[in-house]
């Protein structure tokens, strides 16, 4: 099975303008993400799917492979589907967000291994235990529940499962009671090419979670559990914290 990482990169960003181009560490956020992806061992290459000439030129400067995609694409998944149409030799496409400069190469390998292990699965993704009640109750922290086979049953911004009576010990349970969904996906090529035929689903419209479109259409999503959840760059505070970590922490492999 041949896999390729695709980093969908969009210039505009709401909370932190043009965050992928921030370079106060000596490298842009996008280049940090690209270098982190190089730690993965299973994918054969990395493509950065951009929507703006400025991003295209940035990628060329640091030696990456950039592909210009439709500026009107609705999501990163749509950009990856554009790449998939031009890559008939690739079986699996792994979506890594451009604002994830500390993603572990082992996490990328894990989502690819999940699809390799189960031919019936269309998509694979990751989750990590939630050990904080504030995170559990935060709608920005997307939760997922899984079946005994490791496939997703549902994703939600709400607390799932919702305890009938609260006990702080639930946050410490092993295996974990609560899982935070992480925004990394591995897609089979044929699934990506069918995406345009999948209309937005009612659950997706309510929760504003694209993965619910996949579930409502009957697609199978495998979920791997990892211990560590690196923080993406969404705000200025996130970026300042990342800069401090860059001075003292070795990037995980």
PyMOL commands that set and color helices and strands:
alter all, ss='L'
color gray80, all
select helices_A, chain A and resi 19-21+29-37+53-61+76-85+105-117+133-137+168-172+189-197+202-207+211-216+236-246
alter helices_A, ss='H'
color red, helices_A
select strands_A, chain A and resi 3-9+45-50+66-68+92-95+123-129+143-146+152-156+179-188+221-225
alter strands_A, ss='S'
color yellow, strands_A
deselect
rebuild
show_as cartoon
